[in-house]
Amino acid sequence: MPRIIGIKDSSGDLPFMMRMIQNIRPHRSEFTFLTGWDPAVVPMMMAGAHGGVNATSDVAPELTRKMYDAFIAGKLDEAMRLQYRVLRLFDRLFTDQNFPDGFRIGVGARGFDFGSGRQPTGITAPDGVMDAMRAEIVELSRVE
């Protein structure tokens, strides 16, 4: 299928990505492999992926870009340190609220209004809890 030029896999399954790379790259060296699983961007890139398409980048583009740049520059310790920060942010955005509401809150905390979603919201937290969540999102999004 020559018109298919890449794949985005959001499973987070590192061995599955490795198998895809191992089976496709020898035949299609230009084929692009991207991960959609934010907590594993750096490990996926270590395995041969080119990068990611990640929802956390909507909330903290500075952080995810710095992580990517550190990896490309060969600063693996720095890339992994930032990956762990992305993991904490992702967990806060993804597990504490119903997807995609946590990410909507995250971009709102950063000052962007994406409007309301099409599906009913799962957010039922009191304002004090939401304020604390917003503050934590802003803190985790900060690039040092």
PESUL-V239881 format. One record per pair of residues at least 24 apart in sequence whose C-alpha atoms are under 10 Angstrom apart, sorted by the first residue. I is the first residue (numbers start at 1). J is the second residue. Records with the same first field share a line. If there is no record, write none. Layout:
I = J  J
This chain:
2 = 28  31
4 = 31  32
5 = 30  31  32  33
6 = 30  31  32  33  34
7 = 31  32  33  34  35  36  49
8 = 32  33  34  35  36  37  49  51  52  53
9 = 33  34  35  36  37  52  53
10 = 34  35  36  37  38  40  52  53  54
11 = 35  36  37
12 = 36  37  38  39  40  41  43  44
13 = 37  40  44
14 = 40  41  43  44  45  47
15 = 44  47
17 = 44  45  47  48  49
18 = 44  46  47  48  49
19 = 47
20 = 49
21 = 47  48  49
22 = 47  48
37 = 87  90
38 = 64  83  86  87  89  90  91
39 = 83  84  85  86  87  88  89  90  91
40 = 80  83  84  86  87
41 = 67  68  71  79  80  83  86  87
42 = 67  68  70  71  72  76  79  80  82  83  84
43 = 79  80  83
45 = 71  72
46 = 71  76
54 = 90
55 = 90  93  94  100  103  104
56 = 86  87  89  90  93  94  103  106  107  141
57 = 86  103  107  141
58 = 103  104  106  107  110  112
59 = 89  90  93  103  104  105  106  107  108  109  110  111  112  137  138  141
60 = 86  89  106  107  110  137  138  140  141  142  143
61 = 141  142  143
62 = 141  142  143  144
63 = 140  141  142  143  144
64 = 141  143
65 = 143
66 = 143  144
67 = 143
82 = 143  144
85 = 140  141  142  143
86 = 140  141
87 = 140
88 = 137  140
89 = 136  137  138  139  140  141
90 = 137  140
92 = 133  134  136  137  140
93 = 133  134  137
96 = 123  125  133
97 = 121  122  123  124  125
98 = 122  123
102 = 133  134  137
103 = 137
105 = 130  133  134  137
106 = 133  134  135  136  137  138  141
107 = 134  137  138
108 = 134  137  138
109 = 133  134  135  136  137  138  141
110 = 134  135  137  138  141
111 = 138
